[in-house]
Amino acid sequence: MRPVRWGVLGAANIARLVIGANQESAATSFVAVASRGLAKAREFAASVGLEQAFGSYEELLASDSVDAVYVALPVSLHTEWTVRALRAGKHVLCEKPFATSAEDAARCFDAAAEAGRMVVEGFMWRHHPQTALARRLLAEGAIGRLATIRAALTVNVPPGDIRRSAAMAGGALLDLGCYCVSAARLFGGRPSQVWATRVEDKPEPVDLRTAATMRLPGDVLALFDVGLDLVRRDELELVGTEGSIVVPDPWICRSREVSLRTPSGTQVFPVDEPSLPGFVGNETDAYRIEFDVVSEAIAAGKRIEFGRDDAVEQAAVLAALARSAATGVPVELG
């Protein structure tokens, strides 16, 4: 079976990282890139070893040499080009968050259903064995009843960076908080109420830092903070009535271990290495695993674990958090 042939919309750094991660994959083959100018597309293609370069996104979508599209564009363009790629008959994996409202997320899946194609929101960390190990420990009752989920993700990006641009749908909540929200939902379920506060960037009207609390089923509370002007922090802890699960480096999954802390002491559980041809074992692992999962599902005509309901709910929670931060009051989710 030949690998799924992928084209990339956008010549961003994340696209370079993802293409490099999948060079040895037997399931995924990146073959083309499109940018807003042909010269830039050709330069990018030459630097990462792609066969084709297109000077417009439309040209790539019209190509018969591409089966699926990776949307690596700014957040403000995610929904538009996800829908356009699906209508062109391509499967799509779009970088997170691929929608800023539940309605836009639903539009993406409506387009996928009409085209008979797959669409996936790109949360690579969810597919990694490290995440699977944490889920297993929680399901087995290793920490008793789950009570609190604590997460953080902060980075330091300079003014003028696209992630601090209001026009490009930047801000800490969308760019970073989406990871923390996806973790709270994965381990704790659908929030019923959210409450957030933020510090705005200047002069851009986007959140530079956001902190939030969410109420989940069974009186579980989820707490997170994110920021675009702080030192790098990657944190995820699942706190239960009998202990806690600490997932180091939860979003990129480079640590290869999960810690279980109980009154009897700390146990460290190693993460199983995936059996993938050409597996390297570094910071690109999560992207390699993600694309192998999606490519294999496309080739086999199967669904992956996270689909329409998950993506629509994710977008709804992010929108509710943004409303709460703007108004200063809790927001109920119906």
C-alpha positions in Angstrom: 0.0 0.0 0.0 1.5 3.3 -1.0 1.8 6.1 1.6 -0.8 8.9 1.7 0.6 11.9 -0.3 0.4 15.1 1.7 0.6 18.7 0.6 1.2 21.6 3.0 -0.7 25.0 2.9 1.8 27.5 4.3 5.6 27.6 4.8 5.6 28.1 8.5 8.2 26.7 10.9 5.7 24.1 12.2 5.3 22.8 8.7 9.1 22.3 8.5 9.1 20.5 11.8 6.3 18.2 10.8 7.8 17.3 7.4 11.1 16.5 9.0 9.4 14.3 11.5 7.8 12.2 8.8 10.7 11.6 6.5 11.1 8.0 7.4 7.4 7.2 7.6 6.0 4.3 5.6 2.4 5.7 5.9 3.0 9.5 5.3 4.7 11.1 2.4 4.9 14.9 2.1 5.2 15.8 -1.6 4.1 19.5 -2.1 3.9 22.9 -0.5 1.9 26.0 -1.4 2.6 29.5 -0.3 1.2 32.9 -1.4 4.2 33.3 -3.7 6.0 30.8 -5.9 9.5 31.9 -5.0 8.9 31.3 -1.3 7.2 28.0 -2.0 10.1 26.8 -4.1 12.7 27.9 -1.5 10.8 26.0 1.2 10.3 22.9 -1.0 14.0 22.8 -1.8 15.0 23.2 1.9 12.9 20.2 3.0 13.1 18.0 0.0 9.6 18.3 -1.4 8.9 17.4 -5.1 6.4 20.2 -5.9 5.9 23.9 -5.0 2.8 26.0 -5.8 2.4 29.7 -5.8 -1.1 29.6 -4.5 -3.2 27.5 -2.2 -5.8 26.9 -4.9 -3.2 25.3 -7.2 -2.2 22.8 -4.7 -5.8 21.9 -4.0 -6.4 21.3 -7.7 -3.4 18.9 -7.9 -4.0 15.2 -8.5 -0.7 14.4 -6.9 -2.0 15.3 -3.4 -4.3 13.1 -1.4 -4.4 15.1 1.9 -3.6 18.6 3.0 -1.9 19.8 6.2 -3.2 23.3 7.0 -0.3 25.1 8.7 -1.7 28.6 8.2 -2.5 31.3 10.8 -5.5 30.5 13.0 -7.7 33.1 11.3 -7.4 31.1 8.0 -7.9 27.6 9.5 -11.6 27.1 8.9 -11.7 28.7 5.5 -8.9 26.6 4.0 -9.9 23.5 5.8 -13.4 23.7 4.2 -11.9 24.6 0.8 -9.5 21.7 0.9 -12.3 19.3 1.8 -14.5 20.6 -1.0 -11.5 20.0 -3.4 -11.7 16.4 -2.4 -8.7 16.3 0.0 -8.5 14.8 3.5 -7.4 17.5 6.0 -5.3 17.7 9.2 -5.5 21.3 10.4 -3.2 22.7 13.1 -4.9 23.6 16.4 -7.2 25.3 16.9 -8.9 24.8 13.5 -11.9 26.8 14.6 -12.7 29.7 16.9 -16.4 28.8 17.3 -18.5 25.7 17.5 -20.3 26.8 14.4 -17.1 26.9 12.3 -15.9 23.6 13.7 -19.3 22.1 12.6 -18.9 23.6 9.2 -15.6 21.8 8.7 -17.1 18.5 9.6 -20.2 19.2 7.4 -17.8 19.8 4.5 -16.0 16.6 5.3 -19.2 14.6 5.3 -20.4 16.1 2.0 -17.0 15.3 0.4 -16.6 11.8 2.0 -13.2 12.9 3.4 -11.6 12.9 6.8 -10.8 16.0 8.8 -8.7 16.1 12.0 -7.7 18.8 14.4 -4.0 18.6 15.1 -3.5 17.8 18.7 -0.5 15.6 18.3 0.1 15.0 22.0 -3.2 13.0 22.3 -1.9 10.2 20.1 1.4 9.7 21.9 2.1 6.6 24.1 2.9 9.0 27.0 -0.7 10.3 27.0 -2.1 6.7 26.6 -0.1 5.7 29.7 -1.6 8.6 31.8 -5.1 7.7 30.6 -4.5 4.0 31.5 -3.3 4.8 35.0 -6.3 7.1 35.6 -8.7 4.5 34.3 -7.2 1.8 36.5 -7.8 3.9 39.6 -4.2 4.6 40.4 -5.0 7.9 42.1 -8.5 7.1 43.3 -11.2 9.5 42.2 -10.1 12.3 40.0 -10.6 15.7 41.7 -8.4 18.3 40.0 -6.6 18.8 36.7 -3.8 21.3 36.7 -2.1 22.4 33.5 0.1 25.2 32.2 1.8 26.2 29.0 3.9 29.4 28.7 6.4 30.6 26.1 8.1 33.9 25.4 7.5 35.4 21.9 8.4 39.0 20.9 6.0 41.7 20.0 5.1 41.5 16.3 5.1 37.7 16.4 2.0 36.3 14.6 0.9 34.6 17.9 0.4 38.1 19.3 -1.6 39.4 16.3 -5.3 40.1 16.7 -5.8 40.1 12.9 -4.5 36.5 12.8 -6.6 35.3 15.7 -3.6 35.2 18.0 -3.5 35.3 21.8 -2.4 33.0 24.6 -5.8 31.3 25.0 -6.1 30.1 21.4 -2.5 29.4 20.7 -1.6 27.7 24.1 -4.8 27.4 26.1 -6.2 25.0 23.5 -3.7 22.4 24.8 -4.8 22.8 28.4 -8.5 22.7 27.5 -8.0 19.6 25.4 -6.3 17.9 28.3 -9.0 18.9 30.8 -11.6 17.5 28.4 -9.7 14.3 27.6 -9.1 13.3 31.2 -12.1 15.0 32.9 -15.0 15.3 30.4 -17.1 18.2 29.1 -17.0 21.5 31.2 -20.3 22.8 32.5 -19.0 26.1 33.6 -15.8 28.2 32.9 -14.4 31.3 34.4 -11.3 33.1 33.0 -9.4 36.3 33.4 -6.7 37.7 31.2 -4.0 40.4 30.8 -4.2 42.1 27.4 -1.3 42.7 25.1 -0.5 46.3 24.1 -1.3 47.6 21.6 -2.8 44.4 20.2 -6.2 43.6 21.7 -5.3 39.9 22.4 -4.6 38.1 25.6 -1.0 38.1 26.6 -1.7 35.8 29.6 -4.9 34.0 30.6 -5.8 31.9 33.7 -9.0 29.9 34.0 -11.0 27.5 36.1 -13.4 25.0 34.7 -16.0 22.8 36.4 -16.1 19.2 34.9 -18.5 16.3 35.6 -18.3 14.8 39.1 -17.2 18.0 40.7 -13.8 17.8 39.1 -12.1 21.2 38.8 -9.6 22.0 36.0 -7.2 24.9 36.4 -4.7 26.3 33.9 -2.6 29.3 33.0 -1.0 30.2 29.7 1.2 33.1 28.6 3.1 34.5 25.6 5.6 36.6 27.6 7.0 34.1 30.2 9.7 31.4 30.4 8.8 28.1 28.9 6.6 25.9 31.2 4.9 22.7 30.3 2.8 21.2 33.1 0.0 18.6 33.5 -1.0 17.0 36.8 -4.0 14.8 37.5 -4.8 15.0 41.2 -7.0 12.4 42.8 -8.2 11.4 46.2 -5.4 8.9 46.6 -2.5 10.5 44.7 -1.5 12.3 41.6 -0.3 11.6 38.1 2.4 14.0 36.8 3.0 14.1 33.1 6.3 15.9 32.4 6.5 17.7 29.0 2.9 16.7 28.3 2.5 18.6 25.0 5.6 17.6 23.1 6.1 14.3 25.0 9.9 14.2 25.1 10.3 12.9 28.6 9.3 9.3 28.0 7.9 8.8 31.5 4.9 9.4 33.7 5.1 9.7 37.5 2.6 8.3 40.0 2.8 10.0 43.4 1.0 8.5 46.4 1.5 8.5 50.2 3.7 5.4 49.7 6.1 7.3 47.4 6.7 8.0 43.8 6.7 5.4 41.0 8.1 6.3 37.6 6.5 4.5 34.6 8.5 4.4 31.4 6.6 5.1 28.1 6.5 2.3 25.6 8.4 3.1 22.4 6.2 2.9 19.3 7.2 0.3 16.8 7.5 2.6 13.7 10.0 2.1 10.8 12.7 4.7 11.1 11.6 5.9 14.5 14.1 8.5 15.8 13.1 9.1 19.4 13.3 12.9 19.8 11.1 16.1 20.0 9.5 15.2 16.6 8.0 11.9 17.8 4.5 13.2 18.6 4.1 14.7 15.1 5.3 11.4 13.5 2.9 9.4 15.5 0.0 11.8 14.8 0.5 11.6 11.0 0.9 7.9 11.0 -2.4 7.5 12.9 -4.2 9.8 10.5 -2.5 8.4 7.3 -3.2 4.8 8.3 -6.9 5.7 9.0 -7.2 7.5 5.6 -5.7 4.5 3.8 -7.9 2.0 5.6 -11.1 4.1 5.4 -11.4 4.1 9.2 -12.2 6.8 11.8 -9.8 7.9 14.4 -10.7 8.4 18.1 -11.2 12.1 18.0 -13.9 13.3 15.6 -16.7 15.8 15.1 -18.1 15.9 18.7 -14.7 16.4 20.2 -13.7 19.3 17.9 -17.0 21.1 18.1 -16.9 20.9 21.9 -13.3 22.1 22.0 -14.2 25.2 20.0 -17.3 25.8 22.2 -15.2 25.7 25.4 -12.5 28.0 24.0 -15.2 30.5 22.9 -16.8 30.4 26.4 -13.5 31.0 28.0 -12.9 34.0 25.8 -16.4 35.4 26.7 -15.7 34.9 30.4 -12.3 36.7 30.2 -13.9 39.6 28.3 -16.9 40.0 30.7 -15.3 39.0 34.0 -18.1 36.6 34.9 -18.5 32.8 34.7 -20.0 31.3 31.5 -22.3 28.3 31.6 -22.1 25.7 28.8 -25.4 24.2 27.8 
